[in-house]
Amino acid sequence: MSIAVIGAGAFGTALAISLAQSQRTVTLWGRDEAVIGNMRESLENKARLPGVALPEALAFTADLAHASGAETILLAIPAQQLRRFLEANATLFQGKTLVVCSKGIDLETGTGPSDLITRLCPTARSAILTGPSFAIDIAQGLPTALTLAIDGPAKPLQTKLSTANIRLYSTADRLGAELGGAVKNVIAIACGAAMGAGLGESARAALMTRGFAEMTRFAVGQGADATTLAGLSGFGDLVLTCTSAKSRNYATGLALGAGKPLPEGKTVEGIPTAHALVAAAVKAGCDMPISTAVSALVAGRCSVSDALENLLSRPLKEE
């Protein structure tokens, strides 16, 4: 019943804390031996979650072969690094249960994590863990509910990964779950830009609502179930990410809207996802004006005022 969390960033560490505190046998893997050694000695991830104590029961390793010996492996690495990581280490993960904990669409291939695992680790069973969740909240034991998307029987894994502060709801719609988590990051940048530019909370609410419609339209067009997008992995995560400065995507939008430099050294999944999403939408013939505006905004092809003018000048239609 062992579990390994691959990725010692804030979210991976937070998940490892919650799982280890719930009496699971958990190993946290990070690529930097010095960082892992420091975490083992100090029982703190000083770079990513300063001030949060790590459970003594949590094991640490920089040996990927050792970590991959676990039955269930949570992949908490950035979405844009997932493909190369799997390509380099696919042999270690064959036959395992791989649970993707990142949110995004691979920029080079235009595919989500489920397709990457199917192609690169065909004997592995893949799942998506997603929903409204900030790393610091989970690490501090604050409660949330997440979606676990997996084909076939879900109850064993659902039970294994549920903790004292994380309640899991299951679905078989992996596509809907992963697209909700990816698209909401793009909408969060738009909402942050609106607030940073001083456009007000009414504008943000309008962007969230139309962004949810955009998210649902695209996902359903790809074969997802609309009810999945109305759940934790879609609407729930959208609400959280579009309303809190804890969100890197929202904070990025705030900076763009205020004309400030973007935060450095932090993964902002919504930026590459916006570009990948627009390309996929064009290919599918799906109208995604907010995502298109965000892609142009983060690429420096337009200003916030230009993006707003383009959105407001669109033809009038029924809701």
HELIX and SHEET records of a PDB file:
HELIX    1   1 ALA A   10  GLN A   21  1                                  12    
HELIX    2   2 GLU A   33  SER A   42  1                                  10    
HELIX    3   3 LEU A   64  ALA A   67  1                                   4    
HELIX    4   4 ALA A   79  PHE A   93  1                                  15    
HELIX    5   5 PRO A  113  LEU A  120  1                                   8    
HELIX    6   6 ALA A  135  ALA A  139  1                                   5    
HELIX    7   7 LYS A  155  LEU A  161  1                                   7    
HELIX    8   8 ARG A  174  GLY A  196  1                                  23    
HELIX    9   9 GLU A  201  GLY A  221  1                                  21    
HELIX   10  10 ALA A  226  LEU A  229  1                                   4    
HELIX   11  11 LEU A  232  GLY A  236  3                                   5    
HELIX   12  12 ASP A  237  THR A  241  1                                   5    
HELIX   13  13 ARG A  248  ALA A  258  1                                  11    
HELIX   14  14 GLY A  270  ALA A  284  1                                  15    
HELIX   15  15 PRO A  289  VAL A  298  1                                  10    
HELIX   16  16 VAL A  304  LEU A  312  1                                   9    
SHEET    1   A 8 ALA A  59  THR A  61  0                                        
SHEET    2   A 8 VAL A  26  TRP A  29  1                                        
SHEET    3   A 8 ILE A   3  ILE A   6  1                                        
SHEET    4   A 8 THR A  72  LEU A  75  1                                        
SHEET    5   A 8 THR A  97  VAL A 100  1                                        
SHEET    6   A 8 ARG A 125  THR A 130  1                                        
SHEET    7   A 8 THR A 144  ILE A 150 -1                                        
SHEET    8   A 8 ILE A 166  THR A 171  1                                        
END                                                                             
